[in-house]
């Protein structure tokens, strides 16, 4: 693990930094990113994240933690959605409204839509909306990856899920699967996108993953 690393709750002032970290992580490792955002630019991706994903940053049903070094620099973050918390549905609708005002010029909406919706049926089928947790985001700056920061960020949600005896669900990018498997998640389903349809090459495989609570980890998902 990276030395002198701690976590804390994210603050509203951290929002632009979190959007930047998300964009850096996607743009440096994700093969679908340039096909979706290449004509629009990183600035639009960051602004969309600020408006639609991190406004508000903390909610009754959602918690965001950041990992910081000894100088206070934010190196990564994780956002957990607690589905059993009161007021969930209304706040989700509000979030969509706040993020929906931007004109997404230059964005490949077809590929973005397939990426976001490909596993929506699995979510509807598997997630217990009254109990389960969802790891909505977990990103680390590219130059600080493979130093244990991601695993550190996952600890809060793992402890919370064990306390509640709840499952934790993730929709993972191809590059994130191994890290989540190291932390106890297993792949339940995959959705393959043919990037050739969008001017790219190969398959982009999104993974629907679950972590069982510690006391029932020998059971089936």
Residue frames relative to the residue before (quaternion, step in Angstrom):
aa qw qx qy qz dx dy dz
X 1.0000 0.0000 0.0000 0.0000 0.00 0.00 0.00
X 0.5680 -0.5935 0.4401 0.3625 3.56 -1.09 0.71
X 0.5043 -0.6819 0.4338 0.3040 3.63 -0.88 0.90
X 0.8515 0.1718 -0.1223 0.4801 3.56 -1.29 0.53
X 0.4026 0.7150 -0.4701 0.3249 3.56 1.03 0.80
X 0.0090 0.7895 -0.6131 0.0280 3.57 -0.91 0.93
X 0.3015 -0.7188 0.5847 0.2247 3.55 -1.32 0.19
X 0.0007 -0.7667 0.6420 0.0081 3.52 -1.29 0.49
X 0.6143 -0.5156 0.4282 0.4165 3.54 -1.28 0.23
X 0.4737 -0.6642 0.4986 0.2932 3.56 -1.02 0.79
X 0.2896 -0.7451 0.5827 0.1461 3.53 -1.18 0.72
X 0.6496 -0.5199 0.3629 0.4196 3.63 -1.11 0.48
X 0.6388 0.5425 -0.3283 0.4358 3.60 1.03 -0.74
X 0.6102 0.5677 -0.3429 0.4334 3.61 1.24 -0.36
X 0.4462 0.7557 -0.4252 0.2215 3.59 1.20 -0.46
X 0.6873 0.4607 -0.3239 0.4587 3.68 0.72 -0.84
X 0.6285 0.5363 -0.3353 0.4528 3.59 1.05 -0.71
X 0.6548 0.5047 -0.3174 0.4644 3.59 0.95 -0.83
X 0.6359 0.5165 -0.3281 0.4704 3.58 1.00 -0.78
X 0.6465 0.5154 -0.3135 0.4671 3.58 1.02 -0.78
X 0.6457 0.5137 -0.3210 0.4650 3.59 0.96 -0.85
X 0.6392 0.5224 -0.3264 0.4604 3.59 0.93 -0.86
X 0.6812 0.4902 -0.2887 0.4609 3.57 0.87 -0.94
X 0.6418 0.5182 -0.3214 0.4650 3.59 0.95 -0.84
X 0.6731 0.5029 -0.3019 0.4504 3.57 0.88 -0.93
X 0.6708 0.4865 -0.2983 0.4736 3.58 0.92 -0.89
X 0.7209 0.4837 -0.2766 0.4120 3.58 0.70 -1.08
X 0.7037 0.4765 -0.2737 0.4504 3.61 1.10 -0.59
X 0.8167 0.2751 -0.1132 0.4944 3.61 1.10 -0.54
X 0.6954 0.5143 -0.2695 0.4235 3.60 1.12 -0.55
X 0.3799 -0.7695 0.4687 0.2093 3.59 -0.54 1.17
X 0.6433 0.5100 -0.3325 0.4642 3.60 1.17 -0.40
X 0.5300 0.6826 -0.4007 0.3043 3.60 1.11 -0.60
X 0.7165 0.4357 -0.3029 0.4528 3.67 0.66 -0.91
X 0.6257 0.5320 -0.3452 0.4542 3.59 1.13 -0.53
X 0.6912 0.4530 -0.2721 0.4929 3.59 1.11 -0.65
X 0.8376 0.2542 -0.0619 0.4795 3.54 0.74 -1.14
X 0.4111 0.7649 -0.4437 0.2217 3.60 1.23 -0.18
X 0.7243 0.4189 -0.2473 0.4887 3.59 0.97 -0.79
X 0.6726 0.5055 -0.2889 0.4567 3.57 1.21 -0.45
X 0.4087 -0.7318 0.4542 0.3018 3.57 1.07 -0.73
X 0.6367 -0.5615 0.3867 0.3603 3.52 -1.25 0.55
X 0.5969 0.5929 -0.3714 0.3928 3.59 1.05 -0.68
X 0.6550 0.4992 -0.3199 0.4684 3.58 0.99 -0.79
X 0.6255 0.5327 -0.3431 0.4553 3.59 0.99 -0.80
X 0.6691 0.4945 -0.3037 0.4642 3.59 0.91 -0.87
X 0.6747 0.4906 -0.3124 0.4544 3.59 0.89 -0.86
X 0.6267 0.5257 -0.3359 0.4670 3.57 1.04 -0.73
X 0.6309 0.5262 -0.3307 0.4644 3.58 1.03 -0.78
X 0.6515 0.5101 -0.3168 0.4636 3.59 0.93 -0.87
X 0.7344 0.4478 -0.2435 0.4481 3.58 0.78 -1.03
X 0.8253 0.3243 -0.1244 0.4453 3.54 0.82 -1.02
X 0.7684 0.3735 -0.1908 0.4833 3.59 1.08 -0.64
X 0.7975 0.2936 -0.1277 0.5114 3.57 1.03 -0.75
X 0.6266 0.4978 -0.3533 0.4845 3.59 1.17 0.45
X 0.4556 -0.3991 -0.7470 0.2740 1.55 -0.59 2.44
X 0.6087 -0.5873 0.3948 0.3586 3.57 -1.22 0.46
X 0.7769 0.1614 -0.0766 0.6037 3.58 0.92 -0.93
X 0.0098 -0.7823 0.6226 -0.0167 3.56 -1.07 0.82
X 0.6949 -0.4462 0.3487 0.4432 3.53 -1.30 0.13
X 0.7783 0.3308 -0.1566 0.5102 3.56 1.00 -0.84
X 0.7547 0.3243 -0.1898 0.5378 3.61 1.21 0.13
X 0.0855 -0.8007 0.5929 -0.0084 3.56 -0.90 1.01
X 0.0906 -0.7891 0.6066 0.0338 3.57 -0.94 0.92
X 0.1022 -0.7716 0.6271 0.0306 3.53 -0.93 1.04
X 0.2036 -0.7588 0.6040 0.1344 3.56 -1.18 0.62
X 0.3189 -0.6942 0.6061 0.2217 3.56 -1.27 0.50
X 0.0494 -0.8091 0.5854 -0.0154 3.57 -0.78 1.05
X 0.4114 -0.6872 0.5345 0.2698 3.56 -1.18 0.57
X 0.7562 -0.4074 0.2586 0.4419 3.58 -1.28 -0.03
X 0.6725 0.4666 -0.2924 0.4945 3.59 1.26 -0.34
X 0.5693 -0.6195 0.3700 0.3939 3.57 1.30 0.02
X 0.4445 0.6872 -0.4639 0.3391 3.59 1.25 0.13
X 0.3688 -0.7207 0.5453 0.2171 3.58 -0.91 0.95
X 0.1559 -0.8228 0.5453 0.0372 3.56 -0.67 1.16
X 0.7964 -0.0731 0.0648 0.5968 3.58 1.22 -0.38
X 0.1235 -0.7905 0.5949 0.0771 3.54 -1.30 0.15
X 0.1339 -0.7580 0.6311 0.0959 3.53 -1.32 0.38
X 0.1485 -0.7795 0.6061 0.0553 3.54 -1.03 0.89
X 0.1321 -0.7978 0.5880 0.0188 3.53 -0.79 1.14
X 0.1907 -0.7520 0.6197 0.1185 3.56 -1.01 0.87
X 0.1954 -0.7796 0.5910 0.0695 3.56 -0.76 1.16
X 0.2821 -0.8391 0.4413 0.1472 3.52 0.02 1.34
X 0.6645 0.5330 -0.3144 0.4189 3.59 1.11 -0.50
X 0.5270 0.6543 -0.4132 0.3514 3.59 1.23 -0.13
X 0.5699 -0.6256 0.4281 0.3173 3.54 -1.11 0.81
X 0.7950 0.3262 -0.2300 0.4567 3.55 -1.14 0.63
X 0.3258 0.8003 -0.4576 0.2097 3.57 1.30 0.11
X 0.7211 0.4906 -0.2747 0.4049 3.54 0.61 -1.17
X 0.6842 0.4987 -0.2972 0.4415 3.57 0.81 -0.96
X 0.6775 0.4907 -0.3007 0.4581 3.55 0.97 -0.81
X 0.6011 0.5409 -0.3710 0.4567 3.58 1.08 -0.58
X 0.6419 0.5148 -0.3286 0.4637 3.58 0.96 -0.81
X 0.6392 0.5292 -0.3224 0.4553 3.56 1.00 -0.83
X 0.6366 0.5360 -0.3278 0.4472 3.56 0.99 -0.83
X 0.6550 0.5137 -0.3197 0.4527 3.58 0.89 -0.87
X 0.6430 0.5306 -0.3202 0.4499 3.56 0.98 -0.84
X 0.6722 0.5037 -0.2959 0.4548 3.57 0.91 -0.89
X 0.7284 0.4273 -0.2459 0.4758 3.58 1.00 -0.73
X 0.6380 0.5965 -0.3134 0.3727 3.57 1.23 -0.28
X 0.5389 0.6735 -0.3871 0.3258 3.60 1.22 -0.01
X 0.5960 0.5974 -0.3649 0.3933 3.61 1.19 -0.31
X 0.3687 -0.6732 0.5893 0.2524 3.53 -1.21 0.61
X 0.2510 -0.8110 0.5161 0.1137 3.56 -0.52 1.19
X 0.0373 0.8302 -0.5516 0.0714 3.57 0.64 1.13
X 0.8117 0.2468 -0.2012 0.4896 3.55 -0.89 0.97
X 0.5786 0.5783 -0.3772 0.4342 3.59 1.27 -0.08
X 0.3860 -0.6987 0.5503 0.2447 3.58 -0.96 0.86
X 0.1914 -0.8410 0.4985 0.0869 3.55 0.11 1.32
X 0.5888 0.5715 -0.3800 0.4270 3.60 1.10 -0.53
X 0.6977 0.4424 -0.2731 0.4928 3.57 0.85 -0.95
X 0.6253 0.5304 -0.3421 0.4589 3.59 0.97 -0.78
X 0.6646 0.5086 -0.3015 0.4569 3.57 0.96 -0.87
X 0.6631 0.4875 -0.3168 0.4715 3.58 0.93 -0.83
X 0.6356 0.5330 -0.3280 0.4521 3.58 1.01 -0.78
X 0.7299 0.4440 -0.2469 0.4574 3.58 0.86 -0.94
X 0.7760 0.3862 -0.1845 0.4632 3.59 0.98 -0.81
X 0.4638 0.7341 -0.4252 0.2555 3.60 1.19 -0.31
X 0.7787 0.2842 -0.1519 0.5383 3.59 1.07 -0.69
X 0.3240 0.7769 -0.4936 0.2186 3.60 1.21 0.31
X 0.6198 0.5485 -0.3467 0.4414 3.59 1.07 -0.64
X 0.6254 0.5320 -0.3334 0.4634 3.57 1.07 -0.71
X 0.6296 0.5291 -0.3340 0.4606 3.58 0.99 -0.78
X 0.6733 0.4973 -0.2978 0.4591 3.57 0.86 -0.96
X 0.6777 0.5071 -0.2801 0.4529 3.57 1.04 -0.78
X 0.8173 0.3700 -0.1388 0.4193 3.57 0.77 -1.07
X 0.7046 0.5163 -0.2895 0.3914 3.58 0.90 -0.88
X 0.3113 -0.7101 0.6065 0.1762 3.54 -1.00 0.96
X 0.2958 -0.8168 0.4740 0.1441 3.56 -0.20 1.30
X 0.6705 0.4898 -0.3086 0.4640 3.57 1.21 -0.20
X 0.8014 0.2887 -0.1203 0.5099 3.58 1.22 -0.20
X 0.7049 0.5304 -0.2947 0.3673 3.58 0.75 -1.04
X 0.3480 -0.6817 0.5988 0.2358 3.52 -1.42 0.26
X 0.1587 -0.7478 0.6343 0.1149 3.54 -1.25 0.53
X 0.2909 -0.7063 0.6142 0.1982 3.56 -0.94 0.89
X 0.2351 -0.8222 0.5070 0.1080 3.56 -0.18 1.30
X 0.7991 -0.0301 0.0567 0.5977 3.59 0.96 -0.89
X 0.1254 0.7417 -0.6583 0.0290 3.53 -1.26 0.56
X 0.1391 0.8042 -0.5536 0.1656 3.56 -0.36 1.28
X 0.1011 -0.7629 0.6374 0.0379 3.54 -1.16 0.77
X 0.5740 -0.5795 0.4429 0.3721 3.58 -1.04 0.73
X 0.5877 -0.6328 0.3623 0.3506 3.63 -0.82 0.93
X 0.7018 0.4830 -0.2845 0.4397 3.60 0.90 -0.85
X 0.7093 0.4079 -0.2579 0.5137 3.60 1.28 -0.16
X 0.4335 0.6975 -0.4682 0.3261 3.59 1.22 0.19
X 0.7925 0.2808 -0.2560 0.4770 3.55 -1.32 0.49
X 0.5713 0.5524 -0.4074 0.4500 3.57 1.07 0.78
X 0.6373 -0.5665 0.3170 0.4151 3.59 1.24 0.32
X 0.4453 0.7110 -0.4521 0.3031 3.58 1.25 0.01
X 0.6370 0.5271 -0.3303 0.4553 3.58 0.98 -0.80
X 0.6531 0.5077 -0.3116 0.4676 3.58 0.95 -0.86
X 0.6231 0.5327 -0.3351 0.4645 3.59 1.04 -0.75
X 0.6729 0.5037 -0.2929 0.4558 3.57 0.95 -0.87
X 0.6559 0.5240 -0.3139 0.4434 3.59 1.13 -0.56
X 0.5191 0.6941 -0.4038 0.2929 3.60 1.16 -0.45
X 0.6403 0.5386 -0.3531 0.4186 3.62 0.87 -0.85
X 0.7039 0.4723 -0.2725 0.4552 3.57 0.80 -0.99
X 0.6275 0.5298 -0.3382 0.4595 3.58 1.04 -0.72
X 0.6590 0.4937 -0.3101 0.4751 3.58 0.96 -0.84
X 0.6515 0.5189 -0.3154 0.4547 3.58 0.95 -0.87
X 0.6625 0.5056 -0.3058 0.4604 3.57 0.93 -0.87
X 0.6451 0.5056 -0.3241 0.4724 3.60 0.98 -0.78
X 0.6293 0.5394 -0.3237 0.4563 3.57 1.04 -0.79
X 0.7432 0.3908 -0.2027 0.5037 3.57 0.98 -0.90
X 0.3015 -0.7438 0.5101 0.3093 3.57 1.31 -0.34
X 0.3962 0.7151 -0.4539 0.3544 3.52 0.95 1.04
X 0.4702 -0.6263 0.5380 0.3118 3.53 -1.26 0.44
X 0.2058 -0.7437 0.6188 0.1471 3.55 -1.27 0.50
X 0.1706 -0.8106 0.5585 0.0432 3.54 -0.72 1.15
X 0.0556 -0.7720 0.6332 0.0090 3.54 -1.19 0.72
X 0.1774 -0.6869 0.6828 0.1748 3.51 -1.26 0.58
X 0.1213 -0.8534 0.5068 0.0167 3.57 -0.24 1.29
X 0.4651 -0.6061 0.5663 0.3092 3.49 -1.28 0.55
X 0.6721 -0.4983 0.3327 0.4351 3.63 -1.15 0.35
X 0.7073 0.4872 -0.2715 0.4344 3.57 0.93 -0.87
X 0.6724 0.5214 -0.3016 0.4302 3.60 1.20 -0.31
X 0.4851 0.7237 -0.4168 0.2592 3.58 1.20 -0.47
X 0.6863 0.4991 -0.3095 0.4291 3.61 0.76 -0.97
X 0.6434 0.5221 -0.3286 0.4532 3.59 0.97 -0.79
X 0.6710 0.4796 -0.3054 0.4759 3.58 0.97 -0.79
X 0.6154 0.5371 -0.3507 0.4581 3.59 1.03 -0.71
X 0.6231 0.5407 -0.3349 0.4553 3.61 1.03 -0.73
X 0.7406 0.3997 -0.2079 0.4985 3.57 1.14 -0.64
X 0.7322 -0.4959 0.2228 0.4103 3.57 1.18 0.53
X 0.5538 0.5908 -0.4152 0.4147 3.60 1.20 0.07
X 0.1578 -0.7592 0.6221 0.1082 3.56 -1.24 0.52
X 0.4994 -0.6482 0.4881 0.3037 3.54 -1.15 0.66
X 0.1933 -0.7894 0.5759 0.0886 3.55 -0.83 1.03
X 0.7933 -0.0531 0.0745 0.6020 3.57 1.07 -0.72
X 0.1696 -0.7727 0.6000 0.1186 3.57 -1.21 0.50
X 0.1421 -0.7508 0.6369 0.1018 3.52 -1.28 0.49
X 0.1858 -0.8118 0.5495 0.0676 3.57 -0.56 1.19
X 0.1636 -0.7607 0.6235 0.0760 3.54 -0.98 0.97
X 0.3280 -0.7270 0.5719 0.1921 3.56 -0.87 0.98
X 0.2712 -0.8000 0.5144 0.1480 3.58 -0.23 1.25
X 0.5119 0.6508 -0.4131 0.3792 3.58 1.23 -0.31
X 0.6014 0.5672 -0.3540 0.4374 3.59 1.16 -0.58
X 0.7612 0.3641 -0.1694 0.5093 3.56 1.20 -0.54
X 0.6786 -0.5193 0.2857 0.4337 3.56 1.21 0.45
X 0.6175 0.5339 -0.3481 0.4610 3.58 1.28 0.16
X 0.4458 -0.6663 0.5192 0.2963 3.55 -1.25 -0.47
X 0.8194 0.2915 -0.2052 0.4489 3.54 -1.19 0.66
X 0.5656 -0.5824 0.4708 0.3454 3.51 -1.41 -0.14
X 0.2126 -0.7273 0.6403 0.1260 3.53 -1.19 0.72
X 0.1112 -0.8520 0.5115 0.0001 3.55 -0.29 1.30
X 0.1797 -0.7705 0.6075 0.0712 3.56 -0.53 1.24
X 0.1974 -0.8017 0.5586 0.0793 3.59 -0.92 0.90
X 0.2456 -0.7253 0.6303 0.1274 3.55 -1.00 0.97
X 0.0105 -0.8470 0.5245 -0.0859 3.55 -0.37 1.31
X 0.1386 -0.7863 0.5991 0.0600 3.54 -1.20 0.60
X 0.1378 -0.7299 0.6604 0.1100 3.52 -1.24 0.63
X 0.3018 -0.7503 0.5643 0.1660 3.56 -0.84 1.03
X 0.5722 -0.5781 0.4350 0.3863 3.61 -1.11 0.52
X 0.6898 -0.5486 0.2897 0.3731 3.55 -1.08 0.80
X 0.7195 0.4729 -0.2768 0.4267 3.60 0.78 -0.93
X 0.7595 0.3088 -0.1977 0.5373 3.59 1.19 -0.33
X 0.2860 0.8136 -0.4733 0.1798 3.58 1.22 0.42
X 0.6357 0.5243 -0.3406 0.4528 3.58 1.20 -0.27
X 0.5593 0.6140 -0.3862 0.4013 3.56 1.29 -0.11
X 0.5359 -0.5967 0.4769 0.3596 3.54 -1.29 -0.25
X 0.4964 -0.6651 0.4743 0.2937 3.54 -1.13 0.71
